[in-house]
Amino acid sequence: MTVQLWTYVIVGITFALYIGIAIMSRAGSTKEFYVANEGVSPLANGMATAADWMSAASFISMAGLISFMGYDGAVYLMGWTGGYVLLALLLAPYLRKFGQFTVPDFIGERYYSKTARLVAVFCALLVSFTYVAGQMRGVGVVFSRFLEVDITTGVIIGMFIVLFYAVLGGMKGITYTQVAQYCVLIFAFMVPAIFISIQFTGNPIPQLGFGSRGTDGVYLLEKLNGLSAELGFAEYTQGVKSRLDVFAITAALMVGTAGLPHVIIRFFTVKKVSDARKSAGLALLFIAILYTAAPAVAVFARTNLIATVSGQPYALMPQWFSNWETTGLLQFIDKNGDGLIQYTADALRNELTVDRDIMVLANPEIANLPEWVIALVAAGGLAAALSTAAGLLLVISSSVSHDLVKSVFKPNITDQQELVIARLSAVGAVCVAGYFGINPPGFVAAVVALAFGLAAASFFPAIMLGIFYKKMNKEGAVAGMVVGILLMLFYMLKFKFGLFDGGMEAVPGLQKEWWFGISPEGFGFVAMIVNFAVSLAINAFTPDPPDEVQEMVEYIRIPSGAGKPTH
């Protein structure tokens, strides 16, 4: 069978599986819709959390970024992995003990203020819509290549699928769908990685293979360093970013992870605090399988690409090349008219433009793997994008229905009315997400990195201080969140989208314009520090929280059976 036919078969089977699970797991109450009735097992929640966490950025873009950035791309591995550890160990158990439905719920109750809740809702919507833009972009990339439909049609199909199980099943349906999606995406990522590792080094374990000698007896990384240097690129194992920027991006991704509402809400779905800890540990194990393999996939993809296209006659390029040219994500312009592909770091001489998002998806084709493996990767990319999109859409719908309508504007509505509003909110959110998929603001991981910066600038200080500093008051928390999110938004719009500088963008040639030499992807760390500083400064000159709030904070922090809180 052809790749396209295999793709229709495999993607069709997975979509039917997701829809079937949603029908069997449909939500009948707001508690089922928001937190799956708090009845999810640690194992299922661990797999669902891993799927929720490993978005299109992890599956499609991360290895692509590393393949182009080399050493500098390690910031995504370190930041995202370290951030999950921070969230799992430091925040998740306490938030589960608090027992609310959403992050704005926690902020509103902890800081005893509707204003705090409204600010948190705004931040949650901003972070979620920025993040979901990257997921729908990933859906469009996969559909445009493997199902040979235009990106608009592909995004609309993805919208209907995710809308069906998100609206019908809520968190209950999403959870069990994400368990299936984790199985699909991890299998789809690892199978080609194992195939190519055997091709290159004879070692079936990718994590070991990319550090081994190739079939020519040369270490694979040493070979890639040489190929990169020949083309004028920096050596693969040497970075070009400043240490400060590397640190800032890593830190922003790390603390941003700990403030992501769609990941945090997963820990509200288990029965007990101990189950939250277990599911966090299991999720880390499930995530590590992909994250430890990503650097290997990046090395395999980069080596394959350079060896296959650099200096080769365009007329003799294999079918995969023209397939990706059709999508517009791979472009060749014969500047010197010699018919050969000049792939070089010199922008004036370079004739090949490669979108980073295609590296994982095109890698099996470049390596000439079986058609079913190529189709499997497409199904995995869709599973990764749709699983995270569903979690984000639930955050958006619950923020509107529970945190705005129920908690602020109409507190007397019935459970069923709230459920209807939640589902209508999910429909509206899907439409907005679809627009971003059709009109993408950038490649997947860059957009997602900005979402992490926004989460770091807004939620992380409020959550940390809310749990570990019982005297933190509403005035300080609200001021910190407002200043942090506005500062990050300003920096992002100025240096990423050029809104205040006549179209200037944060490209390598303009790094001198960045404040402190820190890129927009890393500025969330600076905005977070400013948030902390503003929160604590305002807190020092305003009244302490009520005694009952301080007692609640003590209760959250002290394990059961440890005795009474002390003051």
N, C-alpha and C positions, 0 to 999 in steps of 0.2 A: 504493500500500500504506500501511497505518497505521504509526505509529511503533513500535507493539509488534511488528508483523510484521517490519518492517525490522530491529528489534533482535534478534529471534529468528534471522533469517537471518545478519546480520553477526556476532553473538556466536557463533552456532553454527559458522560458518566458521572464526573465529579459534580457538575451542576445539578443533575438529577438527585444525587446523594444529598447535597446541601438543601434542596427544596424538600425532599422527603423528611429530613431531620426537622426542618422548620415546621412542617405540618404536624408531625408527631409531638413537637415540643411547644406548641403555641401557648402563649401566655393568656391567662384568664383573669389576672388581677395585677394591680400596679406593683405589688411586691415581686411577682413573677417577672413582670416586664423590666423592672429596675435591677433587681439583684437575684433573679432566678430562685426566689423564695428561700434564699440562704441555704439551699440544699445540695450544692455541688460538692462532690468528693475532692479531696486534695489532688489526686492523680488527674482527674478530668480538668480541674481548675488549673493545674500546672501546665497541661498541654494547651488549654485554651489561652492562658496567659502568654505562653511562648508564641502562639500563632498571632495573638493580638499585638505582641511586642515586635515580632519579626515581620515588618511591613514590606511593601514593595521596595523601600529603601534598603532593607537588609538583604532581600532576595535578589533584586535586580541591580541596584545601584552601588551597594557597598563594595563588592568585589570589583566593579567597574571603576569606581573612584580609586581604589587601591592600585589597580592595574595601571592607571595613568599617573597617579601621584606617588606611587612607591612608598617610601618610608613615611612621607607626610600623610598618607592615607590611613596610617595607624591610629590617627586621632579618633576616627570613627569607631574602630574596634575598642580602643581603650575607654573612650567616653561612654559609649552605649553600654558596654559590658559592665564597667565600673559603676555606672549610674543605676543599672538594675540591681547590683549588689547593695548599693546604698539604699535604694528603695525597699528591697526585700528585708534587709536586716534592721534598718533604722526607723522606717516609717510604717510599713504595711501592718505589723501586728497592732500598733497603737491605733491606727485608723480603723482597723476592723473592730477593735474593742469599743471605739466610739459608736459604731453601729449605724451610721447614717447612710443614705442612698448615694450621695454624690459629694464631690469635693466642695462645691459651693454650699452644700448642706453643712459640711464640717465648718467651713469658714463662717457661715451665718450664725450657727449655734455657738461655736467657740468664742466668737467676737461679739455675741449678743447684739447683733445689729443687722437691720435690713439693708442698710447702705453697704456693709461689708459683703453681704450676700449678692447684691446687685453688681458690685465691682467684680466679685469672683465669677459670676455668670458671664459678664462681658469678657473676662480673661479666658474662661473656658471655651466660649464660642470662638474667640479669635484664634486660640491655639488649635482648636479642633478643625476649624475650616482651613487654616494654613496647612495642617498636617494632611487632611483628607485630599487637598489639592494634589499632593504628591502621589497619593494612592490611585486616584483616578487617572493621573498621567501614566502611571505604570500599566493600568488596565488598557489604556489606549495604545500604548507601545506594543503590548502583547497581541492585541486583536489585529492591529494594522499589519503586522508581519505574518503571524501564523494562521489566522483565519482569512487573511486577504480581503478584509473589509476596511473601509476608511475609518479613521480614528473616531469620528463622530458616531458612526453606527456602533463601533465597538464599545464606546463609553456608555451609550444608551442601553445596550444589552447588559453590561455590567451593572448599571443603575437598577434595572428591573430585577436582576437576580438578588442583589444585596437588599433592595427595598422589600422584596418578598419576605425574606427570612428575618430581617431586622424589624419590620413593622408587625409581622404576624407573631413572631416568637419573642421579641424583646430580648432581654438578657438570657432568658431560659433557652430560646431557640439559638441565639448567637453562640452561647457557650458550647453547646454540643456540635454545632456546625463548625466552630473553631477547632474542636478536637479532631474532626475529620480533616479540616484544612491543614492542621499541623502535620498530620500523617502524609498528606499529599505533598506539601511543600518541602518537607525534610527529605522525603524519598526522591523528589524531583531534583533537589539540589545535590544530593550525595551520589546518586547513580552516575551522572556524567562525570563528576569529580573523580570517582573511583576508576571509571573507564580511562580518562585522560591521564591520571596518575600512572596507571599501568603502561599506557602508551609511552609516556615520557621516561619513566624510571624503572618500570617493572614492579613498583611498590603499590599494593592495592589500597594503602592508607594515605589519602591525600595530605593529611597533616604532616606526615613524615616524608612523603614523596617530593614535595617542593623544596625540601632541604637536602635531597639526595643527589647523587650523580645521575646524569642522563644516560641514554644508550650510547652516547659518544664518549663517556667517561669523564665529562666535565660537569661540575656542580651546576645545577639548573640556575641558581641565582647568579652565579659567576657568569654564565652564558648570557643571561638577560642583561646584566650590567654592561657587558661588552656590546651587545646589540644596541642598547640604549645610547651608549657613548658614540657608537659609529654614526647614529642618526642625529647627533647633536643634543639629545636629551640628557638630563642629569642621570647619573648612575641610579639604578632602581633602588639600591639600598642606602642612598644618600638623600636627605631632604633638602629643600630650598626655603622652606618657611622658617621664620625666626622662632627661637625657643619660646618667646613670650606668646606669640600667636598660637603655637602648638599647644602650649599650656592652657591658654584661654579657651580654645575650641574644645579641648578635652574636658576642661572643667565645666564649660557651658552645657555640653552634651550630657555630662554626668549629673549635674544638679537639675538640668532640664528634665531628664528621665524621671527623677524623683518627684517632679511636679506634674507629670503628664496625667490628666484626669482619666483618660480611657484605660490606662494601666492600673491606676490606683483603685478604680471602681471594681476591678476584678476581685480584689481581696474582700469585698463586701458580700461575695456570693457564697462563701463557705459557712459552715455551722458555728465553728469556734475559732478563737484566736490561735490555738495550737494548729488548727487546720490551715490558717493563713500562713503560718510559718512553714508548714510542710509543703504547701503548694508553691510557695516562693522558692524553696530549695529545689523542688522538682522542676519548676520552670527554668531555673538557672541551668540545670543539667541539660534540659531539652534545647535551650538556646545555645549552649556551648557547642553542641554538635555542629551547628551551622557556622557559628562565629569562629571556631578554630579551623574550619575548612575554607573559609572565605579567602584568607591570604594565599592559600594554595591555588584556588580557582583563579585568583587575580594573576598570579604568576603564569599559570598555564595559558590563560587567555591572552595575556600580553605577548608572551613568547610566540604563541601560535600566530597572532595577528602580524607581528613584525616579520616572522619567517615566511609567511604566506604571501604578503602583499608588497613588501618593500623591494623596489627595483624590478618588480615583475611586469611583464607585458599586460596591459589592461585587457587586450583582446582574449587572453588566455585565462582570465579570472574564472574560477568555478562558479556554479549556480548560486551559492549562498551570497556572493558579492552582489549580483544583480538583484537578488531578492531583497536585500537590505537597502540597496539604492532606491528601489521602488518606494520604500517608506519615507525617504528623505532623511533618514538617520545616518546614512553613509553616503558621502559625496566625493566624487573624483572630478577634478578639473585639470586637464592636460595643459599646463601653463607653457611648457616649452615645446609641445607638439611632437615629442619623441615616442609617444605611445606607452611609455614606461611609467609606473606609479612611483612618484618621488614622495616618500614619507619621511619628513624631517622636522626638526624643531624650529628651523628657519621659516618664519611665517611667509616670507616673500617667495620662497622656493617650494614650500609644502603644497602638495596637490591633493592630499587626502584629508577629509574631515570625518572624524568618527565620534558619534554621540556615545558618551560613556555608558548610557543606560542599555546599550545593546550587547555589551561584552559578555555577560553571563548568558544571555539568550542566544547569541550567535556562536558562542564557544563550541557547543556540540556539533554545529554545522561545519565550522572551520576544521574541527578535528575529524570530520567525516564519520561521525558515530551513526548507529542505526536510526532509522526514521522515527521509531517509537520513542527513543530517548529524547530526540529533539522535541517531539510533541509533548512528552512528559514535562519538560522544562517549561513549556508554555502553560500547562495546567498548574504547575507549581507557582509561577509568577502571578497568575490570576488568583490562586488561593491566598498567597501572601497579601496581595493588594486588597482583596475583598474582605479578608478576615479583619484587618486593621480598620478598613473603611466602616465595617459594621459596628465595631466598638466605638469609633468616633461618632458615628451617627447616633448611637444610643446616648452618648454624652450630650450631644446637641439637643436631642429630643427631651431628655430628662431635665436638662438645664432650663428649657423653656416651660415644660409642663409642670415639673415639680418645684423647681427653684424660683421661677417667676410667677406662673399662674397660681399654683397651689399655695406657695409660701408667702407671696407678697400681695397679689391682686385679688384672688378669689379663694380664700382659705376654706370656704364652706362647700366647695364642689365635692361631689361624690367620687368614690373610687373609680367607678365606670366612666364618669365624665373626664376625670384626669387621664384615664387610659386612652380615651378617644383623642384628647389633646396631644398626648405623647406620640400617638401614631401619626396624627396630622403633622406634627412637628418633624417627625422623621421623613415624611414625604417631602416637605419643604426643604429639609437639609439635603436630601438626595438630589434634588433639582439643582441646588447651588453647587454641590460637589460635582455634578455632571458638567456644569458650565466650566468649572476649573479644569476638568479633564479634557474638555474640547478646546479650551483656550489656556493651555498650561503656562504657568509663570516661570518655569525653569526645569532643569533636570531633577529627577525625583529626590535624590539625597540632599541637594542644596535647599530645596523647599522644606524638606523635613527638618534639616538642621536649623532653619530659622524658627520652626515651631518649637524646637527644644529651647532655643534662646528666649522665646517669648514665655515659655513655661518657667524657665529659670528666673527670669526677671520679675515674674508676678507671683507664682504660687509657692515656690520653694521656701522663701523666707517666712511667709505667713504660716505655712504648715509646720516648719521647724520650730519657730517661736511659739506657735500655738500648742505644740506638744511638750516642749522642753523648758519653756519659760512661762510659769503660771501667772506672772504679773504683767504679761504683755496685754495691752488693752486695744480696744477697737480703733481708737484714733490713730495710734501708731501703725497698726496693721493696714488700715485703709490707705493712709498716706503713703506708706511704703509700696503697696501694690500699684497705686495710681502712678507714682513717680517712676517706678521700675518699668512698667509696661509702656508708658509714654516715651521714656528714654530709649527703650529697645525699638519701639516702632519708628521713632525719628531716625535712629541710626540705620535701621534696615531700609527705610524708604530713601534715605539720603545716599547711602553707599551701595545698596543692592539694586535699587530701581531708579536712582538718579533724579528723584522728584524735586530736589532743591538745588540742583547744580546743572540744569540744562541738559539732562540726559546722561550725565557721567555715571558709569557703573564701577563697581568694585572689582576690577580686573587686575591681574598681576602688575601691569604697567603703572597702575595708579595707587599702589600700596602706600606710597608716601602720604596720601591724603587721609588714610585711616587714623583715627585717634589712637595714640600710643602704639601704632603699627598693628592694631588688632582688627581682624577681618569681621564682617557682619556675622558670620557663623560663630565667632567666639565672643562677640560683644555682650551676649546674654550674661556672661560671668561678671562683667563690669557692672551691668545694670542690676544684677543680683546684689552685689556689694553695696551699691547705692541704695537699693531697697532696704537692706539690713540697716544701713546707717540712718536713713530717714525714719524707719520704724522705731528704732531704739531712741533716737533723738526726740521725736514727738512723744514717745511713751514716757520719757523722763519728765516732761513738763505737763502731763495730763494725769487724771485720776487713775488709780489702780482698778482692775476689773472687780466686779462684785465678788463677795466671798464664795458664793455658790459656784461661780465659774472657776475660781481657783481650786476649789475642792474637786470639781469635775476633772480638771487637768491632772490633779494628783491621782484620781481614780484611774484615769486612762493609762498613766505611766506605771502604776504599781501592779504587779502580777497578782492573780487570785491566790489567797492563802498566805500572802506576805505580811499580813497585819494591817492595822489602820494607817491611813496617810499621816505624815508628820508635817508640821508647818515650820 
